[in-house]
């Protein structure tokens, strides 16, 4: 039987523990510790760097994710985490004492700031280029754009000749900050895969730490992306022939900060505008919850991440995926599921208290649409036809972004008609395929 004291055992031990700052290093037991991890593991500067570098390389080597000759695209945004990732990659490649896979590195910086002028944007690009110029890796600049829009890649030599480089992404009409941040994340990932394909890179590195992964697990569960959790927060996310890898997944923010301090690495804040209210979105709340809990219970992040590793679902044999996030569709569920219940509630709230005796959701949907005005019925059917191409969470983004008869999903992001025609053609000839 669980006792009250056992629930607070970790906190009680920390309150009674001594201040380990200045204690002997637990590794060499000679030098004084300069950093204490999880309130109980003291390290000197040299031992900490060896420990942290091994943590990075061990995660990649254990899974055998990198091979000789690979071309890697590194997503760089100027943050301390992306700077740390670039430095770790560089140090691992120049170290001839260890037999490690050799691979080519390309860096891409994605511009997502819509409220600055072209001259200000050029200055940011030059600052980013100077920040990592010592590593000698080629860097490309691209902009945040809608799915289906042309990907523009700029090199350092193209910056001075840049005349028009505007961001025109109509997402301001999305009602909630939660859906807006979710959409921005999906757009950025889609652009990364397209840039990797354009540069012939078969691997992508992102600088997501364990703290980012822990908050992402909680927020994605709250957004209804439980079926997609393994790909969204796992070490690897595959899409066709390109693999996205999160090398810093086992590392914490605190470890990265100390690594940057010890190696005198500078970062660059590309968007100095004050952040939005921490209670404005589910993503911000999840991050705040994990951060506050981590302060009292140092094993919070590792516990959440390890729990997320165990969450998996049986993937269906269908190759259909959401046309926005490119993850598996979660609409193939039994009748009267939670998703159907949400759809019924949404339809009923729009048309009032309409009742029907049928137990079939499709018949109920047709009954509801036949009871409303023609223009309203067409809008309901239009939203429903689009939602069948999207997962549950992306459907929520769609519903919150529809304004009048025009829809940015249809006009800016992708060609709905083309997707529908291809899927209809597949259904027509699937019986004749081997």
Buried (B, 14 or more C-beta within 10 A) or exposed (E): EEEEEEEEEBEEEBEEEEEBEEEBBBBEEEBEBBBBBBBEBBBBBBBBBBBBBEBBBEBBBEEEBBEEEBBBBBBBBBBBBBBBBBBBBBBBBEEEEEEBBEBBBBBBBBBBBEEBEEEEBBEBBEEBBEBBEEBEBEBBBBBBBBBEBEEBBBEBEBBEEBEEBEBEBBBEBBEBBBBBBBBBBBBBBBBBBBBBBBBEBBBBBBBBBBBBBBBBBBBBBBBBBBBBBBBBBBBBBEBEEBBBBBBBBBBBBBBBBBBBEBBEBEBBEBBEEEEEEEEBBBBBBBBEBBBEBBEEBBEBBBEBBEEBBEEEEEEEEEEBBBBBBBBBBBBEBEEEBEBBEBBBEBBBEBBEEBEEEEEEBEEBBBBBBEEBEEEEBEBBEBBBEBBEBBBBBBBBBBBBBBEEEEBBBBEBBBEBEEEBEEBEEEEEEEEEEE
